């Protein structure tokens, strides 16, 4: 009996964490993945802005050292 219940639960679990495989109709999945993708988005934007600023400063030349 418990084995059947466990297998049924596994059938309903996520097959992957990609947005098109998530059951968005489940509120718990929706809240968790919106928070996860939101945090990953903020981290990605921060890394991208740091990369752009670094490239701009390297191209502008100058001394570049602040020691």
Backbone as CSV, one residue per row, in Angstrom:
resi,resn,N_x,N_y,N_z,CA_x,CA_y,CA_z,C_x,C_y,C_z
1,UNK,0.821,-1.186,0.000,0.000,0.000,0.000,0.870,1.257,0.000
2,UNK,1.849,1.318,0.910,2.708,2.497,0.985,3.545,2.651,-0.283
3,UNK,3.981,1.545,-0.860,4.752,1.599,-2.098,3.954,2.185,-3.242
4,UNK,2.669,1.840,-3.307,1.811,2.410,-4.342,1.618,3.909,-4.137
5,UNK,1.484,4.317,-2.879,1.332,5.742,-2.573,2.604,6.499,-2.957
6,UNK,3.750,5.915,-2.674,5.025,6.549,-3.009,5.187,6.669,-4.517
7,UNK,4.840,5.645,-5.247,4.949,5.685,-6.705,3.994,6.716,-7.294
8,UNK,2.811,6.828,-6.725,1.854,7.821,-7.208,2.397,9.225,-6.977
9,UNK,3.059,9.441,-5.853,3.663,10.742,-5.565,4.800,11.057,-6.522
10,UNK,5.552,10.055,-6.900,6.655,10.268,-7.836,6.144,10.610,-9.232
11,UNK,5.006,10.074,-9.601,4.437,10.388,-10.910,4.083,11.866,-11.010
12,UNK,3.658,12.463,-9.881,3.245,13.854,-9.879,4.410,14.802,-9.629
13,UNK,5.592,14.281,-9.356,6.725,15.157,-9.067,7.240,15.807,-10.347
14,UNK,8.161,16.736,-10.173,8.712,17.460,-11.318,9.626,16.571,-12.131
15,UNK,9.533,16.694,-13.435,10.463,15.956,-14.283,11.730,16.764,-14.499
16,UNK,11.629,18.095,-14.422,12.800,18.972,-14.491,12.414,20.328,-13.914
17,UNK,13.394,21.215,-13.746,13.126,22.536,-13.190,12.980,23.594,-14.275
18,UNK,12.851,23.175,-15.512,12.657,24.118,-16.602,11.241,24.689,-16.545
19,UNK,11.068,25.941,-16.926,9.754,26.582,-16.770,8.603,25.871,-17.470
20,UNK,8.836,25.210,-18.575,7.748,24.565,-19.299,7.400,23.200,-18.707
21,UNK,8.172,22.689,-17.745,7.870,21.409,-17.097,7.268,21.572,-15.704
22,UNK,7.063,22.792,-15.254,6.573,23.043,-13.901,5.052,23.108,-13.916
23,UNK,4.406,22.436,-12.971,2.940,22.542,-12.897,2.534,23.861,-12.248
24,UNK,2.344,24.893,-13.066,2.074,26.240,-12.558,0.708,26.359,-11.895
25,UNK,-0.170,25.388,-12.089,-1.485,25.432,-11.451,-1.405,25.167,-9.953
26,UNK,-0.298,24.596,-9.473,-0.117,24.316,-8.051,0.485,25.559,-7.386
27,UNK,-0.218,26.183,-6.441,0.272,27.437,-5.843,1.632,27.309,-5.158
28,UNK,1.918,26.167,-4.542,3.212,26.027,-3.870,4.357,26.021,-4.888
29,UNK,4.154,25.357,-6.024,5.169,25.372,-7.072,5.327,26.776,-7.641
30,UNK,4.220,27.460,-7.837,4.257,28.805,-8.413,5.046,29.756,-7.537
31,UNK,4.769,29.774,-6.243,5.463,30.685,-5.322,6.952,30.355,-5.266
32,UNK,7.282,29.072,-5.114,8.687,28.677,-5.002,9.465,29.040,-6.259
33,UNK,8.935,28.699,-7.423,9.702,28.923,-8.643,9.730,30.386,-9.051
34,UNK,8.693,31.158,-8.734,8.774,32.596,-8.982,9.866,33.230,-8.121
35,UNK,9.966,32.799,-6.860,11.029,33.313,-5.990,12.405,32.863,-6.489
36,UNK,12.514,31.605,-6.894,13.797,31.082,-7.384,14.247,31.816,-8.642
37,UNK,13.358,31.911,-9.623,13.733,32.581,-10.869,13.933,34.074,-10.664
38,UNK,13.210,34.675,-9.715,13.431,36.083,-9.390,14.818,36.311,-8.815
39,UNK,15.221,35.449,-7.881,16.556,35.569,-7.285,17.643,35.324,-8.330
40,UNK,17.455,34.325,-9.179,18.433,34.062,-10.234,18.506,35.217,-11.215
41,UNK,17.381,35.856,-11.474,17.361,37.020,-12.366,18.143,38.184,-11.779
42,UNK,17.960,38.452,-10.485,18.696,39.543,-9.827,20.195,39.256,-9.836
43,UNK,20.582,38.026,-9.558,22.005,37.654,-9.584,22.556,37.810,-11.000
44,UNK,21.802,37.368,-11.997,22.247,37.481,-13.390,22.408,38.925,-13.827
45,UNK,21.463,39.788,-13.443,21.557,41.209,-13.796,22.765,41.840,-13.117
46,UNK,23.027,41.467,-11.870,24.206,41.985,-11.170,25.506,41.559,-11.836
47,UNK,25.592,40.304,-12.226,26.803,39.827,-12.908,26.976,40.498,-14.266
48,UNK,25.882,40.657,-14.987,25.954,41.301,-16.297,26.389,42.753,-16.167
49,UNK,25.850,43.467,-15.193,26.243,44.869,-15.013,27.697,44.983,-14.581
50,UNK,28.175,44.071,-13.736,29.578,44.083,-13.336,30.488,43.818,-14.535
51,UNK,30.088,42.917,-15.405,30.865,42.621,-16.601,30.913,43.825,-17.535
52,UNK,29.770,44.465,-17.737,29.724,45.637,-18.620,30.572,46.776,-18.067
53,UNK,30.473,47.042,-16.759,31.282,48.102,-16.156,32.782,47.798,-16.244
54,UNK,33.133,46.548,-16.054,34.546,46.162,-16.146,35.082,46.379,-17.557
55,UNK,34.313,45.969,-18.562,34.745,46.142,-19.944,34.850,47.625,-20.286
56,UNK,33.891,48.437,-19.835,33.941,49.878,-20.095,35.182,50.508,-19.456
57,UNK,35.505,50.117,-18.240,36.669,50.687,-17.557,37.978,50.238,-18.202
58,UNK,38.007,48.990,-18.690,39.215,48.514,-19.361,39.421,49.222,-20.690
59,UNK,38.329,49.491,-21.426,38.449,50.153,-22.712,38.779,51.635,-22.573
60,UNK,38.387,52.230,-21.454,38.650,53.663,-21.295,40.121,53.947,-21.063
61,UNK,40.882,52.925,-20.773,42.322,53.100,-20.588,42.622,53.759,-19.253
62,UNK,43.602,54.631,-19.259,43.979,55.305,-18.016,44.840,54.415,-17.157
63,UNK,45.056,54.872,-15.942,45.921,54.146,-15.033,45.243,52.854,-14.587
64,UNK,44.032,52.950,-14.134,43.282,51.757,-13.762,43.588,51.235,-12.387
65,UNK,44.635,51.711,-11.744,44.937,51.186,-10.398,44.562,52.244,-9.363
66,UNK,44.026,51.775,-8.302,43.607,52.652,-7.212,44.353,52.318,-5.934
67,UNK,45.564,51.842,-6.043,46.321,51.425,-4.862,47.102,52.570,-4.299
